[in-house]
Amino acid sequence: MSKQTQGVRRMPDTFVILFFVALLAAALAWLVPAGQFATEVVERETASGTQTREVLIADSYQPASEQQSVQWFAEGGGIGIANIPFEGMVSGSKWGAAIGVMAFILLVGGAFGIIVETNSVERGILALIQRTQRYELLFIVLLFAVFSLGGAVFGMGEEAIAFCLVLMPVMAKLGYDKVTVVLVTYVATQIGFAASWMNPFSVAIAQGIAEVPLLSGAGYRMLVWLLLTALGIVFTLRYALRTRVQPSFMQAELAGSSGTDIVSPNDAANSTEEVAARPAFSKLDAVILLTFFIGMVWVVWGVVARGYYIPEIASQFFVIGIIIGLIAVAGKRMVANEMSAAFVKGAQDLLPAALIVGFAKGIILILGGGEPGEPSTLNTMLYYAGVGLSGLSEYTAATSMLLFQGGFNFFMTSGSGQAALTMPIMAPLSDLAGVTRQTAVLAFQLGDGLTNIIVPTSAALIGCLGAVKLDWASWVKAIWRFQLLLAAVSIAIILIAVYTGY
């Protein structure tokens, strides 16, 4: 064991957690009697026509006549503990079930792999940094807004690690500390992620599982994004101005400081050399970013005007990635083989998320599946959870969902994985509690995304803190008040959603 890892306690990997959750699910299936609900068919009007959905009737629960049997290894396509990964991955159809969501994740991941490989997004942000750093307050505002938009549109998160390294010398030159660097990059991405109206890796997956029209409710989410981004900008500006060291004295302060919050001279020099070595923003980058923007407009049009769902949206992102790749090839930014390798790497990077979705679905299957009209342990758990919430108002129930998702995020920081594991339970539970499924999805988003700012189990957060050499305890000391503010505002957002029937 290396000196760097000695004495460091790591949180269990997501798949380790899922393994023990699977064992718990098997024990519940053995101990808890199965039950089922009566269902009814409801219709909804969409851009592509009338769609029907089967929903449970809240007061129709009946215990099953026979207890579920639990096996270690099932034959003939049955569900046993050892069968969970395979059965979960192949379950359902392409219309939002596990197999469809997994294919969606891999295709979109591959498309973004091509887009990221062009380096146009990175160069665009670097160009913004170079052009605005003289106007210090505008510099911080624009950076925060751009990173927040990145989190909202395509789930930007881990990418913030590289930008923390890039921004260190700029912030040092202007007199700002390491916390400010993480605020304008990583925190901004997570605020965008939490309030996203179109992120394919969180809101789209959660809505698909909850059987809510994909990318619906965008208007309210955009308002939430504007509010939370504005709060983040105000907090960042206040913190930056309060802790700023005058630039003329910066080098002396750097030389004499032993704290962990200030960028060291060596860090600044190394990062400055790295920035200088990066190519400038070009016309090719502008064309690629314009193509990406047009592609996002096409996705939104497809959902709104044509009622596109997971299969169509996955195909749209695939086309966008291919077109951008071809533009990069034509512009000699990459060759065809590099484009292919970027697609494979992008999909490979999201393979764990896809496997988590399949594994999580397998856990639902061992509980009897998610069909309300079929006997299952999950239905019984939903019934008693509904009984527990029955004495509560819709406002309290929705707030409880938000707090649960925030707490659960400590153990599973993967947004798509958390959606796959919790939304099959939260969606029907919201029916029982009198809360709309759209609000349940919003509670998932806010609970998942905003706690990523502080939980030490977030690899992206720890990566950003490591990039700027800031320890987690110092980060918590700087951010805890803002985290409490976000929690309070999130509760208010959920209460408004319940009040308006969102």
C-alpha positions in Angstrom: 0.0 0.0 0.0 1.4 3.4 -0.9 1.9 6.2 1.6 -0.8 8.2 -0.1 -3.4 5.6 0.6 -2.3 4.5 4.0 -4.8 5.4 6.7 -7.3 6.7 4.1 -10.8 5.1 4.5 -12.6 5.0 1.2 -16.4 4.7 0.9 -17.6 1.4 -0.6 -17.9 1.4 -4.4 -21.4 1.8 -5.9 -21.5 -1.8 -7.0 -20.5 -2.9 -3.5 -23.4 -0.9 -2.1 -25.8 -2.4 -4.7 -24.7 -5.9 -3.8 -25.7 -5.4 -0.2 -28.9 -3.7 -1.3 -29.6 -6.8 -3.4 -29.2 -9.0 -0.3 -31.5 -6.7 1.7 -34.0 -6.9 -1.1 -33.9 -10.7 -1.1 -34.4 -10.7 2.6 -37.4 -8.4 2.3 -38.9 -10.5 -0.5 -38.6 -13.5 1.9 -40.0 -11.8 5.0 -42.5 -9.3 3.7 -45.8 -10.7 2.2 -46.5 -9.8 -1.4 -49.5 -7.7 -2.4 -51.0 -5.9 -5.4 -53.2 -2.9 -6.3 -56.0 -2.6 -8.7 -55.1 -0.3 -11.6 -56.8 2.1 -14.0 -55.9 3.4 -17.4 -55.4 7.2 -17.7 -54.9 9.1 -20.9 -52.7 12.1 -21.6 -52.4 14.3 -24.7 -48.9 14.8 -26.1 -47.6 16.3 -29.3 -47.6 12.9 -31.0 -51.1 12.1 -30.0 -53.0 10.5 -27.1 -51.0 8.2 -24.8 -52.3 5.9 -22.1 -50.7 4.9 -18.8 -51.7 2.4 -16.2 -51.7 3.8 -12.7 -52.5 2.2 -9.3 -55.6 3.0 -7.4 -54.5 4.2 -3.9 -57.0 2.4 -1.7 -57.2 -0.9 -3.6 -54.3 -2.8 -2.0 -54.9 -6.5 -1.4 -52.3 -9.0 0.1 -51.4 -11.9 -2.2 -52.6 -15.4 -1.4 -49.1 -16.9 -1.8 -45.7 -15.7 -0.4 -42.9 -15.0 -2.8 -40.1 -17.5 -3.0 -36.5 -16.4 -3.1 -33.8 -18.4 -4.8 -30.1 -18.1 -5.0 -30.0 -19.3 -8.6 -33.2 -19.4 -10.7 -33.6 -21.5 -13.9 -35.8 -21.0 -16.9 -35.5 -17.2 -16.9 -36.6 -16.8 -13.2 -35.3 -14.2 -10.8 -32.8 -15.3 -8.2 -30.1 -13.4 -6.4 -27.4 -14.6 -8.8 -29.7 -13.6 -11.8 -30.1 -10.0 -10.8 -27.5 -8.4 -13.1 -28.5 -10.2 -16.3 -32.3 -10.2 -15.8 -32.1 -6.5 -14.8 -30.1 -5.5 -17.9 -32.4 -7.4 -20.4 -35.7 -6.4 -18.8 -38.4 -4.4 -20.4 -38.4 -2.6 -23.8 -36.7 0.2 -25.5 -39.4 2.6 -24.3 -37.8 3.7 -21.0 -37.2 0.3 -19.4 -33.7 -0.9 -18.3 -32.5 -2.1 -21.7 -33.7 1.1 -23.4 -32.1 3.4 -20.7 -28.8 1.5 -20.9 -28.7 1.9 -24.7 -29.6 5.5 -24.3 -26.7 6.1 -21.8 -24.1 4.4 -24.0 -25.1 6.1 -27.2 -25.3 9.6 -25.7 -22.1 9.0 -23.8 -20.4 8.0 -27.1 -21.8 11.1 -28.8 -20.5 13.4 -26.1 -17.1 11.5 -26.2 -16.7 12.8 -29.8 -17.8 16.3 -28.8 -15.4 16.5 -25.9 -12.5 15.1 -28.0 -12.8 18.1 -30.4 -11.8 20.3 -27.4 -14.1 23.0 -28.7 -16.1 23.3 -25.5 -12.9 23.6 -23.5 -11.4 26.2 -25.9 -14.6 28.2 -25.8 -14.5 28.4 -22.0 -10.8 29.3 -22.1 -11.6 32.1 -24.7 -14.2 33.4 -22.3 -11.7 33.4 -19.5 -9.1 35.3 -21.5 -11.5 37.9 -22.7 -13.3 38.7 -19.4 -10.7 38.3 -16.7 -9.9 42.1 -16.8 -13.5 42.8 -15.8 -13.3 40.9 -12.6 -16.9 40.8 -11.4 -18.2 40.1 -14.9 -15.5 37.4 -15.2 -16.9 35.5 -12.2 -20.5 36.0 -13.2 -20.0 34.7 -16.7 -17.9 31.8 -15.6 -20.5 30.7 -13.1 -23.3 31.0 -15.6 -21.5 29.1 -18.3 -20.5 26.2 -16.0 -24.0 26.1 -14.6 -25.4 25.9 -18.2 -23.0 23.1 -18.9 -24.3 21.1 -16.0 -27.9 21.8 -17.1 -27.5 20.9 -20.8 -25.2 17.8 -20.7 -24.5 17.0 -17.1 -21.0 18.6 -16.8 -19.3 17.5 -13.6 -16.0 15.6 -13.7 -14.9 18.0 -16.6 -14.7 20.7 -13.9 -11.6 19.1 -12.6 -9.5 20.2 -15.6 -10.9 23.7 -15.4 -10.0 24.0 -11.7 -6.3 23.4 -12.8 -6.7 25.9 -15.7 -8.3 28.6 -13.5 -5.8 28.5 -10.6 -3.2 30.9 -12.1 -5.9 33.3 -13.3 -7.6 33.4 -9.8 -4.2 33.8 -8.2 -3.4 36.7 -10.4 -6.6 38.4 -9.5 -6.2 37.7 -5.8 -8.9 35.0 -5.3 -8.4 31.8 -3.3 -8.9 28.1 -4.1 -12.5 28.0 -2.8 -13.5 30.6 -5.4 -12.0 28.4 -8.1 -14.2 25.4 -7.0 -17.2 27.6 -6.6 -17.1 29.0 -10.2 -16.5 25.6 -11.7 -17.7 22.5 -9.9 -20.4 24.1 -7.7 -21.8 25.9 -10.7 -22.0 22.6 -12.7 -23.9 20.9 -9.8 -26.4 23.7 -9.5 -27.1 23.4 -13.3 -27.3 19.6 -12.9 -29.8 19.9 -10.1 -32.1 22.3 -11.9 -31.7 20.9 -15.4 -34.6 20.9 -17.8 -32.9 18.7 -20.5 -29.9 16.8 -19.0 -30.1 13.4 -20.7 -28.3 11.7 -17.8 -30.6 12.7 -15.0 -33.9 14.4 -15.7 -34.6 12.4 -18.9 -33.8 9.1 -17.3 -35.9 9.9 -14.2 -38.9 11.1 -16.2 -38.6 8.0 -18.4 -38.7 5.7 -15.4 -41.5 7.7 -13.8 -43.5 7.6 -17.1 -43.6 11.4 -17.3 -43.4 12.9 -20.8 -39.7 13.4 -21.5 -38.3 16.9 -20.9 -41.8 18.1 -19.8 -42.1 20.8 -17.1 -39.2 22.6 -18.6 -40.6 26.1 -17.9 -40.6 25.7 -14.1 -37.2 24.0 -14.1 -35.8 26.9 -16.1 -37.0 29.4 -13.5 -35.5 27.2 -10.8 -32.2 27.1 -12.7 -32.2 30.9 -13.0 -33.0 31.3 -9.3 -30.4 28.8 -8.1 -27.7 30.1 -10.5 -28.4 33.7 -9.3 -28.0 32.6 -5.7 -24.8 30.8 -6.5 -23.4 33.9 -8.3 -24.3 36.2 -5.4 -22.7 33.8 -2.8 -19.6 33.4 -5.0 -19.2 37.2 -5.5 -19.7 37.9 -1.8 -17.2 35.2 -0.8 -14.7 36.2 -3.5 -14.7 39.9 -2.5 -14.6 39.1 1.2 -11.5 36.8 0.9 -9.7 38.5 -2.0 -6.1 39.4 -1.6 -5.0 42.6 -3.4 -3.2 41.5 -6.6 -0.2 43.8 -5.9 0.6 42.0 -2.7 -0.3 38.5 -4.0 3.2 37.2 -4.5 4.2 38.2 -1.0 1.1 36.6 0.4 1.8 33.4 -1.6 5.3 33.2 -0.3 4.4 33.7 3.3 1.2 31.7 3.5 1.1 28.2 5.0 -2.6 27.8 4.7 -4.3 25.5 2.2 -6.7 28.0 0.7 -4.2 30.0 -1.4 -2.8 28.9 -4.7 1.0 28.2 -4.3 3.5 29.8 -6.7 4.5 26.5 -8.2 0.9 25.5 -8.8 0.3 28.9 -10.5 3.4 28.6 -12.6 2.7 25.1 -13.8 -0.9 25.9 -14.6 0.1 29.1 -16.4 2.5 27.1 -18.6 -0.4 24.7 -19.3 -2.7 27.5 -20.3 -0.1 29.1 -22.6 0.4 25.8 -24.4 -3.3 25.4 -25.3 -4.3 26.4 -28.8 -6.5 29.5 -29.2 -10.3 29.4 -30.0 -10.7 29.1 -33.8 -13.4 29.4 -36.5 -13.6 25.6 -36.4 -14.4 25.7 -32.7 -17.1 28.2 -33.4 -18.6 26.0 -36.1 -18.6 23.0 -33.8 -20.2 24.9 -30.9 -22.8 26.4 -33.3 -23.6 22.9 -34.6 -24.0 21.6 -31.0 -26.4 24.5 -30.2 -28.5 23.7 -33.3 -28.5 20.1 -32.3 -29.9 21.0 -28.9 -32.6 23.1 -30.6 -33.4 20.0 -32.7 -33.7 17.8 -29.5 -36.1 20.3 -27.9 -38.2 20.6 -31.0 -38.4 16.9 -31.3 -39.7 16.5 -27.8 -42.1 19.4 -27.9 -43.4 19.2 -31.5 -43.1 15.5 -32.2 -43.3 13.8 -28.8 -39.8 12.2 -29.2 -38.9 9.7 -26.4 -35.8 7.8 -25.4 -35.2 5.9 -28.7 -35.5 9.1 -30.8 -33.5 11.3 -28.4 -30.7 8.8 -28.3 -30.6 8.7 -32.1 -30.6 12.5 -32.2 -27.6 12.7 -29.9 -25.9 10.1 -32.0 -26.4 12.1 -35.2 -25.2 15.3 -33.5 -22.0 13.5 -32.3 -21.4 12.1 -35.8 -21.9 15.4 -37.6 -19.6 17.2 -35.1 -17.0 14.5 -35.6 -17.2 14.8 -39.4 -16.7 18.6 -39.1 -13.7 18.0 -36.9 -12.3 15.5 -39.4 -12.9 17.9 -42.3 -11.1 20.6 -40.3 -8.2 18.2 -39.6 -8.9 18.4 -35.8 -9.0 14.6 -35.8 -9.0 11.6 -38.1 -11.8 9.1 -38.6 -10.1 6.5 -36.3 -9.8 9.1 -33.6 -13.4 9.9 -34.0 -14.3 6.2 -33.6 -12.0 5.9 -30.6 -13.6 9.0 -28.9 -17.1 7.5 -29.4 -16.0 4.2 -27.8 -14.3 6.0 -24.9 -17.3 8.2 -24.3 -19.5 5.1 -24.1 -16.9 3.3 -22.0 -16.8 6.1 -19.5 -20.6 5.7 -19.0 -20.6 1.9 -19.0 -20.6 1.8 -15.1 -23.7 4.1 -15.1 -25.4 1.8 -17.6 -24.5 -1.3 -15.5 -25.9 0.4 -12.4 -29.2 0.9 -14.2 -29.4 -2.8 -15.1 -28.4 -3.9 -11.6 -30.9 -1.6 -10.0 -33.7 -2.9 -12.2 -32.7 -6.4 -11.1 -33.2 -5.4 -7.5 -36.7 -4.2 -8.3 -37.4 -7.5 -10.1 -36.3 -9.6 -7.0 -38.9 -7.6 -5.0 -41.5 -8.8 -7.5 -41.2 -6.2 -10.2 -42.7 -2.7 -10.5 -46.1 -3.6 -11.9 -48.8 -2.5 -9.4 -51.3 -5.0 -10.7 -48.9 -8.0 -10.1 -48.2 -9.5 -6.6 -44.9 -8.2 -5.3 -43.1 -7.2 -2.1 -42.5 -3.8 -3.6 -46.3 -3.2 -3.7 -46.6 -4.1 0.0 -43.7 -1.7 0.8 -45.4 1.0 -1.2 -48.7 0.4 0.5 -47.2 0.8 4.0 -45.1 3.7 3.0 -48.3 5.3 1.7 -50.0 4.5 5.0 -47.2 6.3 6.7 -47.6 9.3 4.5 -51.4 9.2 4.6 -51.6 11.3 7.7 -49.3 13.8 6.2 -50.1 16.6 3.8 -48.9 16.6 0.3 -46.4 19.3 1.2 -44.8 17.2 4.0 -44.8 14.1 1.8 -43.0 16.0 -1.1 -40.5 17.5 1.4 -39.8 14.0 2.8 -39.1 12.8 -0.7 -36.6 15.6 -1.3 -34.8 14.9 2.0 -34.7 11.2 1.3 -33.1 11.7 -2.1 -30.5 14.1 -0.6 -29.6 11.6 2.1 -29.5 8.7 -0.3 -27.1 10.6 -2.5 -24.4 10.2 0.2 -24.3 6.5 -0.7 -24.9 6.7 -4.5 -23.7 9.9 -6.2 -24.4 8.6 -9.7 -27.5 10.5 -10.9 -28.6 7.9 -13.4 -28.0 5.1 -10.9 -29.9 6.9 -8.2 -32.8 7.5 -10.6 -32.8 3.8 -11.6 -32.9 2.7 -8.0 -35.3 5.2 -6.3 -37.7 6.4 -9.0 -39.4 3.0 -9.4 -40.4 3.4 -5.8 -40.8 7.2 -5.6 -43.1 7.4 -8.7 -45.9 5.2 -7.4 -45.4 6.4 -3.9 -46.1 9.9 -5.1 -49.4 8.6 -6.5 -50.3 7.3 -3.1 -49.2 10.5 -1.3 -51.2 12.8 -3.7 -48.0 14.3 -5.2 -47.6 14.6 -8.9 -44.9 12.4 -10.5 -43.3 15.5 -12.0 -42.8 16.9 -8.5 -41.3 13.5 -7.5 -38.8 13.8 -10.3 -38.0 17.4 -9.3 -37.4 16.2 -5.7 -35.0 13.6 -7.0 -33.1 16.2 -9.1 -32.7 18.7 -6.3 -31.9 16.1 -3.6 -29.4 14.4 -5.9 -27.7 17.4 -7.5 -27.3 19.9 -4.7 -25.9 17.5 -2.1 -23.1 16.7 -4.6 -21.6 20.0 -3.5 -20.7 18.7 -0.1 -20.8 14.9 0.2 -17.3 13.4 0.4 -18.4 10.4 -1.6 -18.6 12.5 -4.8 -15.6 11.6 -6.9 -16.0 14.8 -9.0 -15.9 17.0 -5.8 -12.9 15.2 -4.3 -11.2 15.4 -7.7 -11.8 19.2 -7.9 -10.6 19.7 -4.3 -7.5 17.6 -5.1 -6.8 19.6 -8.2 -6.6 22.8 -6.2 -5.0 21.1 -3.2 -7.8 22.0 -0.8 -8.8 19.5 1.9 -12.5 18.5 2.4 -12.7 19.9 5.9 -11.7 23.4 4.7 -14.2 23.2 1.9 -17.0 22.3 4.3 -16.1 25.2 6.5 -16.4 27.6 3.5 -19.5 26.1 2.0 -21.8 24.8 4.8 -23.9 28.0 5.0 -24.5 28.0 1.3 -25.5 24.4 1.5 -28.1 25.1 4.1 -29.4 28.0 2.0 -29.8 25.7 -1.0 -31.6 23.1 1.2 -34.1 25.8 2.4 -34.6 27.1 -1.1 -35.1 23.6 -2.5 -37.8 22.9 0.1 -39.5 26.2 -1.0 -39.3 25.1 -4.6 -40.9 21.8 -3.9 -43.7 23.4 -1.8 -44.5 25.7 -4.7 -44.5 22.8 -7.1 -47.1 21.0 -4.8 -49.2 24.1 -4.4 -49.4 24.7 -8.2 -49.9 21.0 -9.0 -46.7 20.9 -11.0 
